[in-house]
Amino acid sequence: MTNRTESVAARIDSDSKTKLTRAAEECDLTVSAYLESVIEEHIDQNPRDLRALEPSPPRDSDQTTTTTPEESPDGFVKEMLEELE
């Protein structure tokens, strides 16, 4: 991993990493390949709504993102992408 990738990976909480890993395993992909496919699908569905994103400021430690057990890992990733828009 590059330093830039490591810094991004370090910002993902363990619960999110678990969900991403589970979703990737369900698709028989590595986490990296799974994220790439989800991002490509998002780009394909929204080709005209792409824009550069500003780096987000560090999140406050008391702000947590929670998901319900009923949410699928794929829905979780799509929700994360929607928040980036």
C-alpha positions in Angstrom: 0.0 0.0 0.0 1.1 3.5 -0.6 1.2 6.1 2.2 -1.8 7.8 0.8 -3.8 4.5 0.7 -2.7 3.7 4.2 -3.9 7.0 5.5 -7.3 6.5 3.9 -7.6 2.9 5.2 -6.7 4.1 8.7 -9.7 6.4 8.7 -12.2 3.6 8.1 -13.6 2.3 11.4 -13.4 -1.4 12.1 -17.2 -1.9 11.8 -17.1 -0.5 8.3 -14.1 -2.6 7.4 -15.9 -5.7 8.5 -19.0 -4.8 6.4 -16.8 -4.1 3.3 -14.9 -7.4 3.8 -18.2 -9.3 4.2 -19.6 -7.7 1.0 -16.5 -8.4 -0.9 -16.5 -12.1 0.2 -20.1 -12.4 -0.8 -19.1 -11.3 -4.3 -16.0 -13.5 -4.3 -13.8 -10.4 -4.7 -11.0 -8.7 -2.8 -12.0 -5.6 -0.9 -10.1 -3.5 -3.4 -11.8 -5.1 -6.4 -15.2 -4.8 -4.7 -14.8 -1.1 -4.1 -13.5 -0.6 -7.6 -16.6 -2.3 -9.0 -19.0 -0.3 -6.8 -17.3 2.9 -7.8 -17.4 2.0 -11.5 -21.1 1.2 -11.1 -21.7 4.5 -9.5 -19.8 6.3 -12.2 -21.8 4.4 -14.9 -25.1 5.4 -13.3 -24.1 9.0 -12.7 -21.7 10.0 -15.5 -22.8 13.7 -15.6 -22.9 14.2 -11.8 -19.2 13.7 -11.1 -17.1 16.3 -9.5 -13.9 16.6 -7.6 -14.3 16.2 -3.9 -12.6 18.3 -1.3 -10.8 16.4 1.4 -13.1 16.1 4.3 -11.9 17.5 7.7 -11.3 14.9 10.4 -14.5 13.7 11.9 -15.2 14.4 15.6 -14.6 11.2 17.6 -18.1 11.6 19.1 -19.8 11.5 15.7 -20.4 7.9 14.7 -22.2 6.5 11.7 -24.4 3.5 12.5 -26.1 1.1 10.3 -28.9 -1.2 11.2 -28.4 -5.0 11.0 -31.0 -5.1 8.2 -28.8 -3.0 5.9 -26.9 -5.0 3.4 -23.2 -4.4 3.0 -23.8 -3.4 -0.6 -26.4 -0.8 0.6 -23.8 0.4 3.2 -21.3 1.1 0.4 -23.9 2.8 -1.8 -24.9 4.9 1.2 -21.3 6.0 1.7 -21.0 7.0 -2.0 -24.3 8.9 -1.8 -22.9 10.9 1.2 -19.9 11.9 -1.0 -22.2 13.5 -3.6 
